[in-house]
């Protein structure tokens, strides 16, 4: 299972077009070299320190100092404990912001955060699959809730700041599905019912904008975004016109604010 987990994380990183060192770190993230190092760094005592040094030396010898630093960064982030609450109070918002700043400060290398975001995304996918298969047991619900809340309050905002909008949207929608499955199912059903109507409207607006820009002498490229690989910026001499549906989480937030 750990090998499958590592490969899945590496696939996400590859889709994000990250470098080899990041992908290798993704492959290592569920290995004993990382998991064991994280446990040893949390526990104190001579035996833990000896184990930590041994595992770090192994990563250094086998993969080099660059990947060792990334692994150490992942380990540091893993030590941060956050009391998630899925609350919109000013205190909790400030607490979340402080933790996000702490993650950025401890990571040092931006790739550490990207690997962590990929791993968090995969964790959510696993939980979503378990939910669809009704495999989440009663004792797992508390942990699932904590992961979903942590994602909404820490990692989705970080993904947004880094411009990883598809990662951010997937994180938010999946977390909502895990936290509010009935509400999510009802929302999804209502959105699908009007999907064709919304697509016609979106295509019409895109066509009008494209025509107006072309009449103004601009070179316009219109694409439909589907995967990370397709999210390439247009050239400096052209304008890209795209349309996307509002995410389920964004719709849910708007309904909550309007008390619908």
C-alpha positions in Angstrom: 0.0 0.0 0.0 2.9 2.4 0.8 4.4 1.9 -2.6 1.0 2.6 -4.3 0.7 5.7 -2.1 4.1 7.0 -3.0 3.6 6.4 -6.8 0.3 8.2 -6.6 1.9 11.2 -5.0 4.7 11.2 -7.5 2.1 11.2 -10.4 0.5 14.3 -9.0 3.9 16.0 -8.8 4.7 14.9 -12.4 1.3 16.4 -13.5 2.3 19.6 -11.8 5.5 19.5 -13.9 7.9 19.6 -10.9 11.5 18.7 -11.1 13.1 15.2 -10.6 14.1 16.0 -7.0 10.5 16.8 -6.0 9.1 13.7 -7.7 11.7 11.5 -6.0 10.8 13.1 -2.7 7.2 12.3 -3.5 8.2 8.6 -4.0 9.9 8.6 -0.6 7.2 10.4 1.3 5.4 7.2 2.5 8.6 5.2 2.8 10.3 4.3 6.1 13.0 6.9 5.4 10.4 9.7 5.8 7.8 8.1 8.1 10.4 6.7 10.4 12.4 9.9 10.4 9.2 11.9 11.3 8.4 9.6 14.2 12.0 9.7 15.5 12.1 13.5 15.3 8.9 13.8 17.4 10.0 11.2 20.0 12.9 12.2 22.2 15.7 10.0 23.6 19.1 8.6 22.5 17.6 5.7 20.5 15.3 8.1 18.5 18.3 10.4 17.8 20.4 7.4 16.6 17.6 6.2 14.4 17.0 9.7 13.0 20.7 10.0 12.1 20.7 6.6 10.5 17.7 7.3 8.3 19.0 10.7 7.3 22.3 9.2 6.3 20.6 6.6 4.2 18.7 9.3 2.3 21.9 11.3 1.9 23.9 8.3 0.6 21.2 6.9 -1.8 19.6 10.1 -3.1 21.9 13.1 -2.3 21.8 16.2 -0.2 19.2 18.0 -2.2 16.6 15.3 -1.6 17.6 15.0 2.0 16.9 18.7 2.6 13.4 18.2 1.0 12.7 15.2 3.1 13.8 17.1 6.2 11.5 19.9 5.2 8.5 17.5 4.9 9.5 16.1 8.4 9.4 19.5 9.9 6.0 20.4 8.5 4.7 17.0 9.7 5.6 18.0 13.3 3.2 21.0 13.2 0.1 20.3 15.2 -3.0 22.2 14.2 -6.4 22.1 16.0 -8.8 22.3 13.2 -12.3 23.4 13.8 -14.1 24.3 10.5 -15.1 27.6 12.1 -15.2 31.1 10.6 -14.5 33.0 13.8 -11.9 35.7 13.6 -9.7 33.9 16.2 -9.6 30.6 14.2 -8.9 32.5 11.0 -5.9 34.2 12.6 -4.8 30.9 14.1 -4.9 29.3 10.6 -3.0 32.2 9.1 -0.3 31.9 11.7 0.1 28.2 11.0 0.2 28.8 7.2 3.0 31.3 7.8 4.8 28.8 10.1 4.6 26.2 7.3 6.1 28.6 4.7 8.8 29.6 7.2 9.8 26.1 8.1 9.7 24.8 4.5 12.4 27.2 3.3 12.3 25.5 -0.1 9.0 26.0 -2.0 9.2 22.5 -3.3 8.6 21.2 0.2 5.2 22.9 0.3 4.4 21.6 -3.2 5.2 18.0 -2.2 3.1 18.4 0.9 0.2 19.7 -1.2 0.4 16.8 -3.5 0.5 14.4 -0.6 -2.5 16.1 1.0 -4.4 15.9 -2.3 -3.8 12.2 -2.5 -4.8 11.6 1.1 -8.1 13.3 0.3 -8.6 11.1 -2.8 -8.1 8.0 -0.6 -10.7 9.2 1.9 -13.1 10.1 -0.9 -12.8 6.6 -2.3 -13.4 5.1 1.2 -16.5 7.3 1.5 -17.8 6.1 -1.8 -17.2 2.5 -0.8 -18.7 3.2 2.7 -15.4 2.0 4.2 -14.9 4.9 6.7 -15.5 3.3 10.1 -16.9 5.2 13.1 -13.5 5.5 14.7 -12.0 6.9 11.5 -14.6 9.7 11.1 -12.9 11.9 13.7 -9.5 11.6 11.9 -11.2 12.2 8.5 -12.9 15.3 9.8 -9.6 16.6 11.2 -7.9 16.1 7.8 -10.7 17.8 5.9 -10.7 20.8 8.2 -6.9 21.0 8.2 -7.1 21.0 4.4 -9.7 23.8 4.2 -7.9 26.0 6.7 -4.2 25.4 5.9 -3.5 23.7 2.6 -6.2 24.9 0.2 -5.3 28.6 1.0 -1.6 27.8 0.4 -2.5 26.2 -3.0 -4.5 29.3 -3.9 -1.6 31.6 -3.0 0.7 29.5 -5.2 -1.6 29.7 -8.2 -2.5 25.9 -8.0 -6.2 26.6 -8.6 -7.1 23.0 -9.6 -5.4 21.6 -6.6 -7.2 24.2 -4.4 -10.6 23.4 -6.0 -10.1 19.7 -5.6 -9.0 20.1 -2.0 -12.0 22.3 -1.1 -14.6 20.2 -2.9 -13.4 16.9 -1.5 -13.1 18.3 2.0 -16.7 19.5 1.7 -17.8 16.1 0.5 -16.1 14.4 3.5 -17.5 16.9 6.0 -21.0 17.4 4.7 -21.8 14.4 2.4 -25.5 14.9 2.3 -25.3 18.6 1.5 -22.6 17.9 -1.1 -24.7 15.2 -2.8 -27.7 17.5 -3.0 -25.6 20.4 -4.3 -24.0 18.2 -6.9 -27.4 17.0 -8.1 -28.7 20.5 -8.4 -25.6 21.7 -10.3 -25.7 18.8 -12.7 -29.3 19.5 -13.5 -28.4 22.9 -15.0 -24.9 21.9 -16.4 -25.9 22.1 -20.0 -27.6 25.5 -19.6 -24.5 26.9 -17.8 -22.2 25.5 -20.5 -24.2 27.2 -23.3 -24.0 30.5 -21.4 -20.3 30.2 -20.8 -19.5 29.3 -24.4 -21.6 32.3 -25.5 -19.8 34.7 -23.3 -16.4 33.3 -24.4 -17.4 33.7 -28.0 -18.4 37.4 -27.5 -15.2 38.2 -25.6 -13.1 36.5 -28.2 -14.7 38.4 -31.1 -14.4 41.8 -29.3 -10.8 41.2 -28.5 -10.0 40.1 -32.1 -11.7 43.2 -33.4 -9.4 45.2 -31.2 -6.4 43.6 -32.9 -5.5 41.1 -30.2 -4.4 37.5 -30.8 -6.8 35.3 -28.8 -6.3 31.6 -27.9 -9.3 29.8 -26.4 -8.9 26.5 -24.5 -10.9 24.4 -22.2 -8.9 23.4 -19.1 -9.1 19.8 -18.0 -5.9 18.6 -16.4 -2.8 20.1 -14.8 -0.8 19.3 -18.0 -3.1 21.6 -20.0 -2.8 24.6 -17.7 -0.1 26.3 -19.7 0.0 30.1 -19.9 -0.5 31.7 -23.3 2.4 33.4 -25.0 3.1 37.0 -24.2 1.6 38.1 -27.5 -1.7 36.4 -27.1 -4.7 36.4 -24.7 -6.3 33.2 -23.4 -10.0 33.2 -22.8 -11.3 30.4 -20.6 -14.5 29.5 -18.7 -15.0 27.3 -15.7 -17.8 26.3 -13.4 -17.9 27.7 -9.9 -16.7 25.0 -7.5 -19.0 23.2 -5.1 -17.3 24.6 -2.1 -17.6 28.2 -3.4 -21.3 27.6 -4.1 -21.7 26.2 -0.6 -19.9 29.1 1.0 -22.1 31.6 -0.9 -25.3 29.7 0.2 -24.1 29.8 3.8 -23.4 33.5 3.7 -26.8 34.2 2.3 -28.4 31.7 4.7 -30.0 29.6 1.9 
